[in-house]
Amino acid sequence: MTENPGAVHGPRPSAFISAPPRGVLFLCVHNSSRSQMAEAFARAQAPEGTEVWSAGTEPREVHPMAREVMQEIGIDLSAHRSKSVADVPLDRADTVVLVCGEQEASCPRLEATVRKVHWPLPDPTVVPEPERLEAFRRIRDEIKWRVSSLWPRGD
């Protein structure tokens, strides 16, 4: 059996035990796919008054396949743009979620009061065609589940 480079491996993270985020930044290197999807899901799921941002240490354009797979489930990323860490109010974030493994080394210095969470999700942009679109869908679905764990509902 061959390894699927777009597959999400390992156990899913548990929901936060402490208070849910009131200001959350989703951080990745390029702010083009995973962090953009996480920001969109968080904006849809977070309680009123929660601040949500995404950024990258080396921002590029939002990936067309990220836009496509989010549009498939009714979320429009057409107004989203990639942002640098300098473009977001990092001082207002109480939680920073690193959504990629390659980010750890270039993460900005954070205050001790900032909760840092690591979701080492594979980069769907490096998956070869024709599997790339399916890799984006798998990552989208995994991000949706992980974001929902930030603000669990009591229903």
Secondary structure, DSSP 8 states (H G I E B T S, - for coil): ----TT---S------SS---SEEEEEESS-SSHHHHHHHHHHHHS-TT-EEEEEESS-----HHHHHHHHHTT---TT----BGGGS-GGG-SEEEEEEGGGGGG-----TTSEEEEEEE--GGGS-TTSHHHHHHHHHHHHHHHHHHHS----
